[in-house]
Amino acid sequence: MWSVPLKVGKAINLTKGEGDKNEIKFDYLKLDQEEKFIDLSKPLMMSAFGKWTKKAGYYSLNKGKLSQLIYDDKRFAGLLRLKKLIN
């Protein structure tokens, strides 16, 4: 997963090459349907899928640190976030 500046600057690999190294495809999960952009100062949630292993799971990215939450030989239907209960 990459952060690419809109004007001038260098692209930054947010997962620090973990996807390429472990052959995992990461996808950003938009948990707040009202958000207009990705705020890198807040924790990000990502789905993960092993290109060859077919494992699936979820990772978080918080302050530049990638953390595996769950990654297994299972299929996960998705995440549910109840925004009203959190607020």
matplotlib code that plots the C-alpha trace (Angstrom):
import matplotlib.pyplot as plt

x = [0.0, 1.4, 1.0, 1.5, 1.6, -0.8, 1.8, 5.5, 7.3, 8.2, 5.8, 6.0, 5.4, 3.2, 3.5, 7.3, 7.4, 5.6, 3.1, 5.9, 8.0, 5.3, 3.2, 0.2, -2.3, -3.4, -6.6, -7.7, -11.0, -13.1, -14.9, -16.4, -18.5, -18.5, -14.7, -13.5, -9.8, -7.5, -6.1, -2.6, -2.5, -5.3, -5.1, -5.9, -7.6, -6.6, -7.8, -5.0, -5.0, -2.1, -1.5, -0.2, -1.3, -4.9, -4.8, -7.0, -7.2, -6.9, -4.0, -3.8, -1.4, -0.9, 1.8, 3.8, 3.6, 2.0, 0.3, -1.3, -4.7, -5.7, -4.3, -5.2, -6.4, -9.9, -12.3, -13.7, -17.0, -16.1, -15.9, -18.8, -18.4, -21.2, -20.3, -23.2, -22.1, -18.5, -19.5]
y = [0.0, 3.3, 7.0, 9.1, 12.9, 14.9, 17.5, 17.0, 14.4, 10.8, 7.9, 6.0, 2.3, 2.3, -1.5, -1.3, -4.1, -6.7, -7.4, -8.1, -10.0, -12.3, -12.2, -10.6, -8.3, -5.5, -3.5, -0.5, -1.0, 2.2, 1.8, 5.3, 5.8, 9.6, 10.0, 12.0, 11.0, 8.6, 10.2, 8.6, 10.1, 7.6, 3.8, 2.1, -1.2, -3.4, -6.8, -9.2, -12.1, -14.4, -14.6, -18.2, -19.5, -18.2, -17.2, -14.3, -11.9, -8.3, -6.0, -2.6, 0.2, 2.7, 5.3, 3.5, 0.1, -2.8, -5.3, -8.6, -8.9, -12.2, -14.1, -17.8, -20.5, -19.3, -17.1, -14.0, -12.5, -8.9, -6.4, -4.8, -1.4, 0.1, 3.7, 4.8, 2.5, 3.8, 7.5]
z = [0.0, -1.1, -0.2, -3.3, -2.9, -5.1, -6.1, -5.6, -3.5, -3.2, -2.9, 0.4, 0.8, 4.0, 4.5, 4.1, 1.5, 3.6, 0.8, -1.7, 0.7, 1.9, -1.3, 0.4, -1.2, 1.1, 0.6, 2.6, 4.4, 4.5, 7.8, 7.8, 4.7, 5.3, 5.1, 2.1, 2.3, 4.2, 7.3, 7.9, 11.4, 12.4, 12.5, 9.2, 8.8, 5.8, 4.5, 3.5, 1.1, 0.4, -3.4, -3.2, 0.2, -0.2, 3.5, 4.5, 7.3, 8.6, 9.5, 11.0, 10.3, 13.1, 13.2, 10.6, 12.4, 10.5, 12.9, 12.0, 13.7, 12.2, 9.2, 8.7, 6.3, 6.7, 4.8, 6.6, 5.6, 6.6, 9.4, 11.1, 12.8, 14.8, 14.7, 17.0, 19.8, 19.6, 19.8]

ax = plt.figure().add_subplot(projection="3d")
ax.plot(x, y, z, "-o")
ax.set_aspect("equal")
plt.show()
